[in-house]
Amino acid sequence: MLPAVPPLSREEKRRLIGSAPLFAGLSDRDLDGLIAVARTSRLGAREQLFHKGDEGSQVYLVIQGRLKALTTSDDGDDVVFSILGEGEVFGEIALLGRPQRTATVTAITPCELLVIDRRDFLQFLRSHPEAAIELLSVLAERLKRVSELVEDTLFLNLPVRLAKKLCHVARVFGERVEDGIRIDLKLSQEEWGDLVGATRESINKLLREWGESRLITLEHGYVVIHRPRELERLAGVVIA
C-alpha cells in the first residue's frame, strides 16, 4: 500500500494551482476558492488512475511525476495519445460532455496530483470565462496531437515517426548534457512503440541501428540524443 500523502500547505497549493496555464492570472481570492476544494492524491509507478469508459467525476492537475493517456484495441495493442507532466490539467473531457473517460491514464513514474470534483470545477468555469477559453485551447491542442498521430501513422515510415516523437519529447522533457540532449523520461521500448504505433521488435531494431551509429544511445532506459540536428532533419521538426 502506498504511504499516506502529507497534506500540502495552503501556500504550496496556491503555487501549484497558480502555475498551471489554465489557472494563470487568477486573483488571490479566486485561487483561494480553488484551494479550498482541491485535495491531494498519489499514484505509484505503473498504477492506473482510471480506465477508458469509467465514469468521470474529477479533473486532475499534475504536481509531480509523469503519466500517459492511451487507448487499447480489441487485440490488446496500446496507442499512447500523450505524455502528461508537471502543471498539466487532464480529465476534463468527461466533465464537460460525455460522462465516460475517453482514455486510460496510467502513471509512468510515482505521481502526486491535485484533484477537483466535477461540481466545483464546473462552478469555477461558469465564474471564470477566461479559464474556459484557455481550456478550449488545451482541448484543441490535444485534438491536434491525436490528428497528427493518425496522419503520421498512415503517411510516415517508422524512422521518421520515431525521430519526430523523440524530438517532441525532447522539447518537453529534454535536458542539455555534455554529449547531447538527455530525455528525462524513462520509457520501455514497448512504450516507445505505443507512442508511434509500432511493435517493440521494430523499435528495438531501429534504436539498435541508431545506437550503433551514435545518433542516440540508451542509458539505463533513458534516451540521449547525441546529434540532435541530424535527428531534426530526419523528423522535419526542430527540438528547440
C-alpha positions, 0 to 999 in steps of 0.5 A: 500500500502506498504511504499516506500523502502529507497534506500540502500547505495552503501556500504550496497549493496556491503555487501549484494551482497558480502555475498551471496555464489554465489557472494563470492570472487568477486573483488571490481570492479566486485561487483561494476558492480553488484551494479550498476544494482541491485535495491531494492524491498519489499514484505509484509507478505503473498504477492506473488512475482510471480506465477508458469508459469509467465514469468521470467525476474529477479533473486532475492537475499534475504536481509531480511525476509523469503519466500517459493517456492511451487507448487499447484495441480489441487485440490488446495493442496500446496507442499512447495519445500523450505524455502528461507532466508537471502543471498539466490539467487532464480529465476534463473531457468527461466533465464537460460532455460525455460522462465516460473517460475517453482514455486510460491514464496510467502513471509512468513514474510515482505521481502526486496530483491535485484533484477537483470534483466535477461540481466545483470545477464546473462552478469555477468555469461558469465564474471564470470565462477566461479559464474556459477559453484557455481550456478550449485551447488545451482541448484543441491542442490535444485534438491536434496531437491525436490528428497528427498521430493518425496522419503520421501513422498512415503517411510516415515510415517508422524512422521518421515517426520515431525521430519526430516523437523523440524530438517532441519529447525532447522539447518537453522533457529534454535536458542539455548534457555534455554529449547531447540532449538527455530525455528525462523520461524513462520509457520501455521500448514497448512504450516507445512503440505505443507512442508511434504505433509500432511493435517493440521488435521494430523499435528495438531494431531501429534504436539498435541501428541508431545506437550503433551509429551514435545518433542516440544511445540508451542509458539505463532506459533513458534516451540521449540524443547525441546529434540532435540536428541530424535527428531534426532533419530526419523528423522535419521538426526542430527540438528547440 
